[in-house]
Amino acid sequence: MTGQTRLVDAACRSSHGLGWQRCWGSDTSLAAAAGLRSGPSHFTRSLSSRPRLTTSNSPITSLFSRNTIISRTASPAFPAPVVSKTLTRTKTYVKKPSRNMQRLFKIYARKGETPPKVEWPVMENAFYKVVGGMKVYKGVTPGTRNRRYPTRFHLHKGMSVWRLSTGKNSTGGRCRYTGKITVRGRGGGHKKRVRFVDFNRSTPGPHEVVRLEYDPNRSGELALLRSLSTNELSYIIRPADLNPGDIVESYRRGIPEPKEGEDPIPTYKLIQNGNCLRLKNIPVGTQICCIGLRPDGPAQLARAAGTSGQLLYTAEKGFAQVRMASKEVRLLPVEAIATIGKVGNELHHLRNWGKAGSRRHKGFRPKVRGIAKNAFEHPHGGKASIKGDTHPKSPWGWLTKGYKTVRRKKWYIVTPKWKAKQQ
């Protein structure tokens, strides 16, 4: 082995970790692998001078930064280090064509044609796509493989109105006086601000919808209203198909009497989406939400996402009949209020969290099975199996499966939901 070969072998072992492995080549191939310009001007005969290098990120650049003698003549005995073709990590989310697609590409190549390009939907990227109002994530990671939730592109991306919200102290499911756990499986989660929602709708006059907002404390969405007479802001539960720029009104104080020479307000304007009226002023068969229980009380029923009721009977005095989402028919005072339409975010029940961390982010902790607990903690605890034992029970000793807990004797329920399901 010549002196030139020994110098290059030592440099290869120290910089590239190749050991005694050598690849026979020429000095031209070595310079090309290192990212140098071809030509004899880049090599020197002196040990004191260094060769000129280009700005290359090749791992062999350190090989030429040493005082080595490199021959200008091509020789089969000149070693060249091995250079890997791919020095960067490939992207893991790039989807490779399947075997069937590869066969299809070969068929088009034999014919001399180009395969037709399928245009992607507008709302799609490498991580998710929008299908039917749902944001469906792709299987990039195990946590996003089955994750989906309704889209929020139409919602406001900033903070809520500061004077219409307040901070919320997390209790962790414990009583604030005794410190005992009152609700199991609660704790942690992100900080939230409680929005002051106007469930009374006592301010009359037209209101303009300024924007739509997300509320972390409920399944439905909020609509920010601005009174056209006083410029006061307020939050309401957003009915479906209510968009910014729409005008809604509240007729809780009654429908205004028309002036002389004016026609009364037509019915189709009274029952516009988002208007608030008393049950006696709503036509029979109308879909309503945010229903009150008392003549002077706020809205308490049908406030969750996608819920609504249907007015079956009303009168000037007495009680009205409303069919709820559970098919239960209830008696409500005709002076109680209701909002026209149904609550928005109807696809909320199709949401899939995707991973346990999403539930922890919302403030839900894991649930422990009763069979996995001790005997003093649960009726199922301290046993290897509950098969052949008594009926399954709750942590407080109640029968869990098949035990009727509905009180059937309620004067304000015309048709209970258990009976409506049998019909």
C-alpha positions as CSV (number, residue, x, y, z in Angstrom):
1,M,0.0,0.0,0.0
2,T,1.4,3.4,-1.0
3,G,1.7,6.4,1.2
4,Q,-1.1,8.2,-0.6
5,T,-3.5,5.3,-0.1
6,R,-2.6,5.0,3.7
7,L,-3.4,8.7,4.2
8,V,-6.7,8.5,2.5
9,D,-7.7,5.3,4.3
10,A,-6.9,6.9,7.7
11,A,-9.0,9.9,6.8
12,C,-11.9,7.7,5.8
13,R,-11.8,5.7,9.0
14,S,-11.7,8.8,11.2
15,S,-14.3,10.9,9.5
16,H,-16.7,8.5,7.8
17,G,-16.5,5.5,10.1
18,L,-15.8,3.0,7.2
19,G,-13.1,1.0,8.9
20,W,-10.9,-0.9,6.4
21,Q,-13.6,-0.9,3.8
22,R,-12.3,0.7,0.6
23,C,-13.9,1.5,-2.8
24,W,-11.4,1.7,-5.6
25,G,-12.0,4.7,-7.9
26,S,-10.3,7.8,-9.1
27,D,-9.6,11.2,-7.6
28,T,-12.2,12.7,-10.0
29,S,-15.0,10.5,-8.6
30,L,-13.9,11.4,-5.0
31,A,-14.0,15.1,-5.8
32,A,-17.4,14.7,-7.4
33,A,-18.7,12.8,-4.4
34,A,-17.5,15.6,-2.1
35,G,-19.3,18.3,-4.1
36,L,-16.1,19.8,-5.7
37,R,-15.9,21.3,-9.2
38,S,-14.0,19.1,-11.6
39,G,-10.5,20.1,-12.7
40,P,-7.0,19.8,-11.5
41,S,-6.9,23.3,-10.0
42,H,-8.5,22.1,-6.8
43,F,-5.7,19.8,-5.8
44,T,-2.4,20.8,-4.3
45,R,1.1,19.2,-4.1
46,S,2.0,20.8,-0.8
47,L,1.2,19.6,2.7
48,S,1.0,23.1,4.1
49,S,-1.9,24.3,1.9
50,R,-5.5,23.2,2.0
51,P,-7.7,22.4,-1.0
52,R,-10.5,24.8,-1.9
53,L,-13.9,23.5,-1.0
54,T,-17.4,24.4,-2.2
55,T,-20.3,25.1,0.2
56,S,-21.5,21.6,0.4
57,N,-23.2,19.7,3.2
58,S,-21.6,16.4,2.2
59,P,-20.3,14.3,5.1
60,I,-17.0,13.9,3.2
61,T,-16.2,17.6,3.4
62,S,-14.2,17.1,6.5
63,L,-12.0,14.6,4.5
64,F,-10.6,17.4,2.3
65,S,-10.1,19.9,5.2
66,R,-7.0,18.0,6.3
67,N,-3.4,18.3,5.0
68,T,-3.4,15.3,2.7
69,I,-1.6,14.6,-0.6
70,I,-4.1,13.7,-3.4
71,S,-2.8,12.6,-6.7
72,R,-4.0,14.3,-9.8
73,T,-3.6,11.2,-11.9
74,A,-6.4,8.7,-12.2
75,S,-5.4,5.3,-10.8
76,P,-7.3,2.1,-10.1
77,A,-5.5,1.9,-6.7
78,F,-6.9,5.2,-5.4
79,P,-9.6,4.6,-2.8
80,A,-12.9,6.6,-2.7
81,P,-15.2,6.6,0.3
82,V,-18.8,5.3,0.0
83,V,-21.4,8.1,-0.1
84,S,-25.0,7.3,0.7
85,K,-27.6,8.6,-1.8
86,T,-30.2,9.7,0.7
87,L,-28.8,11.8,3.6
88,T,-32.2,13.3,4.7
89,R,-35.1,11.5,6.3
90,T,-38.1,11.1,4.0
91,K,-41.5,12.5,4.9
92,T,-43.6,9.8,6.6
93,Y,-47.0,11.3,5.6
94,V,-46.4,11.0,1.8
95,K,-48.7,8.4,0.6
96,K,-47.1,6.0,-1.9
97,P,-49.2,4.6,-4.8
98,S,-50.6,1.1,-4.2
99,R,-49.7,-1.9,-6.4
100,N,-52.9,-1.5,-8.3
101,M,-52.1,2.1,-9.1
102,Q,-48.6,1.1,-10.1
103,R,-50.0,-1.4,-12.6
104,L,-52.4,1.2,-13.9
105,F,-49.5,3.6,-14.4
106,K,-47.6,0.9,-16.4
107,I,-50.6,0.3,-18.6
108,Y,-50.8,4.0,-19.4
109,A,-47.0,4.1,-20.0
110,R,-47.3,1.3,-22.6
111,K,-50.0,3.2,-24.4
112,G,-47.9,6.3,-24.3
113,E,-50.6,8.2,-22.4
114,T,-50.6,10.1,-19.1
115,P,-52.9,8.9,-16.3
116,P,-55.8,11.3,-15.6
117,K,-55.2,13.4,-12.5
118,V,-57.9,13.3,-9.8
119,E,-58.6,16.8,-8.5
120,W,-58.6,16.9,-4.7
121,P,-61.4,18.6,-2.8
122,V,-60.8,22.1,-1.8
123,M,-60.8,21.4,2.0
124,E,-58.1,18.7,2.1
125,N,-54.4,18.5,3.0
126,A,-52.0,15.9,4.1
127,F,-53.5,15.6,7.6
128,Y,-57.3,16.0,7.3
129,K,-60.2,16.4,4.9
130,V,-63.6,17.9,5.2
131,V,-66.5,15.4,4.5
132,G,-70.1,16.5,5.0
133,G,-69.3,19.2,7.5
134,M,-67.0,16.9,9.5
135,K,-63.2,17.4,9.8
136,V,-61.9,13.8,9.4
137,Y,-58.2,13.3,10.2
138,K,-56.0,10.9,8.3
139,G,-54.0,8.1,9.9
140,V,-50.8,10.1,10.2
141,T,-50.4,9.1,13.8
142,P,-52.3,6.7,16.0
143,G,-54.0,9.6,17.8
144,T,-55.4,11.0,14.6
145,R,-56.4,7.8,12.9
146,N,-60.1,7.8,13.9
147,R,-60.3,11.4,15.1
148,R,-63.2,13.6,13.7
149,Y,-65.2,16.5,14.8
150,P,-67.4,19.2,13.2
151,T,-65.7,22.0,11.4
152,R,-65.2,25.4,13.0
153,F,-64.1,27.5,10.1
154,H,-67.2,29.7,10.4
155,L,-66.4,30.5,14.1
156,H,-64.5,33.5,15.5
157,K,-60.9,32.7,16.1
158,G,-60.2,35.3,18.7
159,M,-61.1,35.7,22.4
160,S,-64.6,36.2,23.8
161,V,-65.9,39.6,24.9
162,W,-64.2,40.2,28.2
163,R,-67.0,41.9,30.0
164,L,-69.4,39.1,28.9
165,S,-67.2,36.3,30.5
166,T,-65.5,35.5,33.7
167,G,-62.9,33.1,35.0
168,K,-63.8,29.7,36.2
169,N,-62.1,27.9,39.1
170,S,-61.8,24.2,38.6
171,T,-63.2,22.1,41.5
172,G,-61.9,18.7,40.3
173,G,-65.3,17.1,40.9
174,R,-65.2,17.9,44.6
175,C,-67.5,19.9,46.9
176,R,-66.1,23.4,47.6
177,Y,-67.2,23.2,51.2
178,T,-66.4,19.6,52.4
179,G,-63.8,18.7,49.8
180,K,-65.5,15.3,49.1
181,I,-65.8,13.9,45.6
182,T,-69.3,14.6,44.3
183,V,-68.7,13.8,40.6
184,R,-66.3,11.0,39.8
185,G,-63.9,11.2,36.8
186,R,-63.4,14.9,36.8
187,G,-60.2,16.9,37.1
188,G,-57.5,18.7,35.1
189,G,-58.2,20.0,31.7
190,H,-57.6,23.4,30.0
191,K,-58.6,26.7,31.6
192,K,-62.0,28.0,30.6
193,R,-63.9,31.2,30.8
194,V,-67.7,31.1,31.5
195,R,-69.7,33.1,29.0
196,F,-72.7,35.0,30.2
197,V,-75.5,33.7,27.9
198,D,-78.7,35.7,27.8
199,F,-81.4,33.0,28.4
200,N,-84.1,35.6,29.2
201,R,-84.1,37.6,26.0
202,S,-85.8,40.5,27.8
203,T,-84.4,43.3,25.7
204,P,-86.9,44.1,22.9
205,G,-86.0,45.5,19.5
206,P,-84.0,44.2,16.6
207,H,-80.5,42.7,17.2
208,E,-77.8,42.1,14.6
209,V,-75.7,38.9,14.7
210,V,-72.1,40.2,14.9
211,R,-70.2,36.9,14.8
212,L,-70.4,33.2,15.8
213,E,-68.2,31.9,18.7
214,Y,-67.1,28.6,20.2
215,D,-68.0,27.9,23.8
216,P,-65.9,25.3,25.6
217,N,-68.6,24.9,28.4
218,R,-71.4,23.6,26.1
219,S,-71.9,21.5,23.0
220,G,-73.7,24.2,21.1
221,E,-72.3,27.4,19.6
222,L,-72.8,31.0,20.6
223,A,-74.0,34.0,18.6
224,L,-72.9,37.5,19.6
225,L,-75.8,40.0,19.2
226,R,-75.7,43.8,19.0
227,S,-78.8,45.8,19.8
228,L,-79.5,48.3,17.0
229,S,-81.0,50.8,19.5
230,T,-78.6,50.7,22.4
231,N,-75.5,49.0,20.8
232,E,-75.3,46.6,23.8
233,L,-73.7,43.2,23.2
234,S,-75.1,39.9,24.4
235,Y,-74.6,36.1,23.8
236,I,-77.4,33.7,22.8
237,I,-77.4,30.0,21.9
238,R,-76.9,29.9,18.2
239,P,-79.8,28.3,16.3
240,A,-79.0,26.4,13.1
241,D,-78.6,28.4,9.9
242,L,-78.1,31.7,11.9
243,N,-75.3,33.6,10.2
244,P,-73.5,36.9,10.8
245,G,-75.5,39.8,9.5
246,D,-78.9,38.4,10.3
247,I,-81.5,40.3,12.3
248,V,-83.3,38.7,15.2
249,E,-85.9,40.1,17.6
250,S,-87.3,39.3,21.0
251,Y,-91.1,39.5,21.6
252,R,-91.1,38.4,25.2
253,R,-92.8,41.6,26.3
254,G,-95.5,41.0,23.6
255,I,-96.0,41.7,20.0
256,P,-96.2,45.4,19.3
257,E,-99.5,46.8,18.2
258,P,-99.5,48.3,14.7
259,K,-99.9,52.0,14.3
260,E,-102.8,53.7,12.4
261,G,-102.6,52.9,8.8
262,E,-100.1,50.1,9.2
263,D,-100.6,46.4,8.8
264,P,-99.8,44.0,11.7
265,I,-96.5,42.1,11.6
266,P,-97.0,39.0,9.4
267,T,-96.6,35.6,10.8
268,Y,-93.6,34.6,8.7
269,K,-91.6,37.5,10.1
270,L,-92.6,36.6,13.7
271,I,-91.4,33.0,13.3
272,Q,-88.0,33.8,11.7
273,N,-85.1,31.7,12.8
274,G,-83.7,33.0,16.1
275,N,-86.7,35.1,17.2
276,C,-87.9,34.7,20.8
277,L,-91.7,34.5,21.5
278,R,-94.1,33.2,24.1
279,L,-95.7,29.8,23.4
280,K,-99.1,31.4,22.9
281,N,-97.8,33.4,20.0
282,I,-96.1,30.5,18.1
283,P,-98.1,28.6,15.5
284,V,-98.7,24.9,16.1
285,G,-96.2,22.6,14.6
286,T,-93.3,25.0,14.8
287,Q,-89.8,23.7,15.7
288,I,-88.6,25.5,18.8
289,C,-85.6,25.4,21.2
290,C,-84.4,27.1,24.4
291,I,-87.7,26.5,26.0
292,G,-88.6,28.0,29.4
293,L,-90.4,26.2,32.2
294,R,-92.0,29.2,34.0
295,P,-93.7,32.3,32.7
296,D,-91.0,34.6,34.1
297,G,-88.1,32.2,34.0
298,P,-85.2,31.7,31.6
299,A,-84.8,29.0,28.9
300,Q,-84.0,25.6,30.4
301,L,-85.0,22.9,27.9
302,A,-83.5,22.0,24.5
303,R,-80.3,23.9,24.8
304,A,-77.8,21.2,23.8
305,A,-76.4,20.9,20.3
306,G,-78.9,19.7,17.7
307,T,-81.8,19.5,20.1
308,S,-85.3,21.0,19.6
309,G,-89.0,20.5,20.4
310,Q,-92.2,20.7,18.5
311,L,-95.3,22.7,19.6
312,L,-98.3,20.4,19.5
313,Y,-101.0,22.6,21.2
314,T,-101.3,26.1,22.5
315,A,-104.0,28.5,23.8
316,E,-104.4,32.0,25.2
317,K,-104.4,30.7,28.8
318,G,-103.4,27.5,30.5
319,F,-100.8,25.1,29.3
320,A,-99.3,24.2,25.9
321,Q,-98.1,20.8,24.8
322,V,-94.6,20.4,23.5
323,R,-93.0,17.2,22.2
324,M,-89.4,17.0,23.2
325,A,-86.5,15.3,21.4
326,S,-87.0,12.1,23.5
327,K,-90.6,11.9,22.2
328,E,-91.9,12.9,25.6
329,V,-94.9,15.2,25.6
330,R,-94.9,17.8,28.4
331,L,-97.3,20.5,29.6
332,L,-95.7,24.0,29.7
333,P,-97.2,27.4,30.6
334,V,-98.3,29.3,27.5
335,E,-96.5,32.4,28.9
336,A,-93.1,30.6,28.8
337,I,-90.7,31.6,26.1
338,A,-89.1,29.7,23.3
339,T,-86.7,30.4,20.4
340,I,-87.6,29.5,16.8
341,G,-85.5,26.8,15.2
342,K,-83.2,24.1,16.6
343,V,-79.8,24.5,18.2
344,G,-76.8,24.5,15.8
345,N,-73.8,22.2,15.6
346,E,-76.0,19.3,14.8
347,L,-73.1,17.0,14.0
348,H,-71.8,17.1,17.5
349,H,-72.9,13.6,18.3
350,L,-70.7,12.2,15.5
351,R,-67.5,13.4,17.1
352,N,-64.7,10.9,17.8
353,W,-62.1,12.0,20.2
354,G,-59.4,9.9,18.7
355,K,-57.2,9.6,21.8
356,A,-57.3,9.7,25.6
357,G,-55.4,13.0,25.7
358,S,-58.4,14.8,24.0
359,R,-60.6,13.7,26.8
360,R,-58.1,14.8,29.5
361,H,-57.9,18.1,27.7
362,K,-61.7,18.5,28.3
363,G,-61.3,17.7,32.0
364,F,-62.4,14.1,32.0
365,R,-60.3,11.5,34.0
366,P,-60.2,7.8,33.4
367,K,-62.9,5.5,34.7
368,V,-62.1,2.5,36.9
369,R,-64.2,-0.7,36.7
370,G,-65.9,-1.9,39.8
371,I,-64.4,-5.4,39.5
372,A,-60.9,-3.9,39.6
373,K,-61.6,-2.1,43.0
374,N,-61.4,-3.3,46.6
375,A,-64.4,-4.6,48.4
376,F,-65.0,-1.5,50.5
377,E,-64.9,0.7,47.4
378,H,-67.5,-0.9,45.2
379,P,-70.1,-3.7,45.4
380,H,-68.2,-5.6,42.6
381,G,-64.8,-5.2,44.3
382,G,-62.7,-7.9,45.9
383,K,-63.9,-10.6,43.5
384,A,-62.4,-12.4,40.6
385,S,-65.6,-12.3,38.6
386,I,-69.2,-11.2,39.2
387,K,-70.7,-14.0,37.0
388,G,-73.3,-16.0,38.9
389,D,-73.5,-13.3,41.5
390,T,-76.3,-10.9,42.2
391,H,-77.4,-8.3,39.7
392,P,-74.8,-5.6,38.7
393,K,-75.0,-2.6,41.0
394,S,-73.8,1.0,41.1
395,P,-71.2,2.2,43.6
396,W,-74.0,3.1,45.9
397,G,-75.8,-0.2,45.7
398,W,-78.5,0.6,43.2
399,L,-79.4,-2.0,40.5
400,T,-77.7,-0.9,37.3
401,K,-79.2,-2.9,34.5
402,G,-82.9,-3.3,34.1
403,Y,-83.9,-1.2,37.1
404,K,-86.6,1.4,36.4
405,T,-85.7,4.8,37.8
406,V,-88.4,6.9,36.0
407,R,-91.1,8.4,38.2
408,R,-94.3,7.7,36.2
409,K,-96.7,9.8,38.2
410,K,-96.0,13.4,37.0
411,W,-99.0,15.5,36.2
412,Y,-97.1,17.7,33.7
413,I,-96.1,14.7,31.5
414,V,-98.8,13.8,29.0
415,T,-96.9,11.0,27.2
416,P,-93.7,9.7,29.0
417,K,-90.8,8.8,26.8
418,W,-90.9,5.1,27.8
419,K,-94.5,4.9,26.5
420,A,-93.7,6.9,23.4
421,K,-91.0,4.5,22.4
422,Q,-93.5,1.6,22.6
423,Q,-95.9,3.2,20.2
